Amino acid sequence: MAPIAVTPPAVEVKSPGSLQPPTLPVDTSNIGTKRKIICFSDFDGTIFMQDTGHILFNSFGCGSDRRKVLDEQIHSGERSFRDVSEEMWGSLDVPFDDGFEVMKDALDIDVDFQKFHKFCLNNNIPFNVISAGLKPVLRRVLDHFLGEEDSKHIDIVANEATISAEGKWKPVWLHDTELGHDKAKSINDFKDTARLESEDGTVPMIVFVGDGVSDLPAAREADVLFARRGLRLEEYCIEHKLSYTPFDTFADIQREMIKIAKTDDEKTQGKGMPSNFNPRANLWRRASSKTAVPVFAAMTPRDEKMFVWPEIFTQLKAPLEEVSPESRPEAAAAA
C-alpha cells in the first residue's frame, strides 16, 4: 500500500490570529553590557505561530477531532502528556520528508525572530530552543526558515524520535517522567553547570520565552519571563500574579532585553535589582559563586545537599548542620 504522503492533503488555512502586527526596526548590533545572558524559548506557538505536531496529526495522523479529544484528556488529568503524545505521534503514517513538505507551507515564523537571532549572535547571547516536541522536526524547520548556517547556532533541547522509511513515528523521551521532557529540569541542569563553573558569581541572566501553560515549569526557573500576549501563559501569569513581560513579536523581547541588561549592569554597581526579575529564580544567581556555596548549603535540607553540591558535601557536615534557623535570613542577605 502506497504511503499516505504520496498525495499530500491541502495545507490548513491559517487563522487571523497567526497574523502579526508590523514592528519598528530594531538595532541588532552589540549593546556593550557586561552581564552574560542566555535565552531559552519554546518553539510551537512562540517562534512559530502554529504547532508543528498539530499540522502533522491533522494531516497524516489521528485528525483534528481525535486530537481535540486527546488534548482534553491531558487538560482534565485523565491521561498524562507523555501517554497522549505517544498516541498522537504513533498515529502518523507519513515519511519524514513528505510530512515536512506540508508542514513548511503551513508554518508562519514570528516576523521579527530572524532579526532577534542576529541580535543574539552579535551579543554572544546563546539562544536555545526548549520544547516538548521532536528534535528532528524542529531542526529541519529551523534549517529551512533560517538557513543551516544560522540554524546551527541554536541548540535544541527536545525529545528525539525514530522515524521509519515507511513513515512510522515513535518519540524517544528525554526524561523518564509523565511529561517526557521536563523543561524545568533542563533549565536547572544548565544552572547546575553554570553554578559549578562560576568563580566570581558572574553567572548568566536566564531569559525564557513562551506562550502556554506547559511552559510554566521552565518559566518559573528563569530570571526574566516573556509571555506571548493574549495566550494562556499570560493569562496564567495574571491570574497567579507572576512577574512577566508580554510580547507581540520578538522585536518587543529584544527591546526589553536591552533595557533589562543595562539595568542589570547598574545593579552590579549597587543600584538595585530590576523590578521584573523573578525573585524565586534569582536566588540561584546569588548562590552561584563557588565562594557562596557553603552559606547556601547551610540553608539546604540535608537530603538535598548531596544532589546540589556533591563535590563539597563531605566538607560541610558538622559546622553547617549547626546553623540555626534564626541566622538564615542574615546568611541569605550576606550572599
C-alpha positions, -999 to 999 in steps of 0.1 A, spaced: 0 0 0 14 34 -10 22 58 18 -5 84 25 20 112 18 20 104 -20 -9 127 -22 -4 154 4 -35 170 19 -43 206 14 -24 229 37 -46 241 66 -59 277 63 -40 299 87 -63 317 112 -63 355 115 -46 350 149 -15 339 131 -11 374 115 13 396 134 14 434 137 41 453 118 70 463 140 95 492 141 132 485 131 153 473 160 191 476 161 208 442 162 243 455 170 263 448 201 248 466 231 280 465 252 267 453 285 287 431 308 261 407 321 261 373 305 226 364 292 213 331 280 179 328 263 156 297 263 125 297 241 95 275 235 91 266 198 54 259 188 33 290 192 63 311 202 90 311 175 64 298 151 27 307 153 14 272 146 22 239 163 43 215 141 28 184 157 -8 196 152 -1 201 115 12 166 112 -15 150 133 -43 168 115 -29 159 80 -14 125 84 -25 110 118 -53 110 142 -71 140 127 -82 172 143 -113 158 160 -94 130 178 -66 154 186 -91 177 204 -104 147 224 -68 138 234 -59 174 243 -89 174 266 -77 142 283 -45 160 291 -62 191 305 -86 170 326 -58 149 340 -73 117 327 -41 109 309 -5 122 310 10 144 284 35 116 275 8 90 272 -13 111 249 17 123 229 27 87 222 -7 80 207 -6 112 186 29 106 172 21 69 168 -9 77 147 13 92 119 17 74 87 40 96 66 77 96 56 96 125 72 103 144 40 67 142 28 54 154 62 79 183 62 67 195 27 32 201 42 45 214 75 67 241 60 39 256 39 16 257 70 40 275 93 45 312 100 77 323 117 75 353 141 81 383 118 110 395 140 126 363 151 154 363 125 164 398 135 163 388 171 185 359 165 210 381 147 209 403 178 217 373 200 246 363 177 261 398 177 259 400 215 272 365 223 238 355 238 233 317 235 198 310 222 183 276 230 150 260 219 134 241 248 104 221 236 82 191 242 83 184 205 106 162 185 142 174 178 144 162 142 113 181 132 124 213 150 159 212 135 146 207 99 121 236 103 149 259 116 172 249 88 146 257 63 134 291 77 168 304 90 192 286 67 216 260 81 244 285 88 222 304 113 203 274 125 234 256 137 239 283 164 207 273 180 208 244 205 177 223 207 167 207 239 138 183 230 128 147 226 144 126 199 125 103 176 127 72 155 110 76 121 109 46 98 112 48 60 76 37 58 65 66 79 60 52 114 69 77 142 80 70 178 92 96 202 123 89 223 117 108 255 143 130 270 132 123 306 115 93 322 86 114 335 49 119 327 59 150 307 85 132 286 106 164 286 107 182 320 116 217 308 123 229 344 148 201 348 165 211 316 170 247 328 181 236 362 206 213 346 221 243 329 220 262 362 240 234 379 267 236 353 268 274 355 270 272 393 300 250 392 318 269 365 313 303 381 344 315 400 332 351 408 294 349 409 290 364 374 265 339 362 241 343 332 208 360 334 183 334 323 155 346 299 126 324 290 101 330 262 68 310 259 31 310 252 13 282 270 8 268 305 31 239 295 59 264 296 53 274 332 76 249 349 105 263 329 93 299 332 94 296 370 131 289 368 140 319 347 152 353 359 130 371 333 99 357 316 83 368 283 48 356 276 31 359 242 3 385 246 -32 372 248 -24 335 252 -26 310 281 8 317 297 0 354 300 -35 346 314 -19 322 340 7 349 350 -20 375 355 -42 350 374 -14 340 397 3 374 399 36 361 384 61 386 371 63 386 333 66 409 303 41 405 274 52 405 238 37 405 203 68 398 184 105 391 192 112 428 185 95 435 218 116 410 235 148 425 221 140 460 232 131 448 267 163 426 269 184 457 261 167 476 289 170 448 314 207 441 306 215 478 311 195 479 344 213 447 355 246 464 348 236 492 371 225 466 397 260 452 398 271 488 407 248 488 437 217 504 422 192 476 429 175 446 412 155 451 380 118 451 390 108 424 365 132 398 378 117 366 391 127 366 429 124 328 432 147 321 402 171 349 411 181 331 443 202 307 423 223 336 409 231 349 444 242 313 453 261 305 422 296 317 430 317 288 444 326 311 473 289 314 482 281 276 481 288 269 519 263 296 530 235 283 508 244 247 515 237 255 552 202 266 541 196 235 521 177 205 536 201 176 543 186 153 518 192 178 490 228 187 498 244 157 482 224 163 450 231 201 447 266 203 459 281 167 457 317 178 454 318 197 487 292 179 508 317 159 528 333 192 539 301 207 552 288 181 577 292 192 613 295 230 612 267 236 587 243 213 603 245 235 634 234 267 616 203 280 635 171 289 617 174 324 631 206 330 613 194 320 579 179 354 567 211 371 576 231 344 557 209 350 526 213 387 528 251 384 531 252 363 499 
